[in-house]
């Protein structure tokens, strides 16, 4: 994927974060381990390719049904960014989660081995690893990032890595 900056979305889900990355110019490789979610994602990319306003953006996106922990070890390029957004256990609050999140929570299990996911991302030798977390959630695998950016509900923990 030479030429443009590259990103690997290790936990693609329905591809929203990847779409944003592609919209700002990244080539994005997405891994989704759940077969049903991966099929939905691939179908949405195929449909979006027929929409003139989206075709250029989704042309920079590629989805693969694979477990990213294994797949990161077989990349044939060094990504600029690796995005980690592992599913974490649902909160037991009164307010129901958005419908799409409810669907993902039904289909996808929470991340079973956060340390293995972070280690796999590190082994891909990106310039940066970005971990999407709840604003008050714990660090992924209890590893403190180099810095964090927080909003109202989401925090991005960033690991800046030398090559």
Secondary structure by P-SEA (a helix, b strand, c coil): ccccbbbbcccccccaaaaaaaaaccbbbbbbccaaaaaaaaaaaaaaaaccccccccccbbbbbcccccccccccccccbbbbbcccccccccccccaaaaaaaacccccccaaaaaaaaaaacccbbbbbcccccccccccccccccccccbbbbbbbbcc
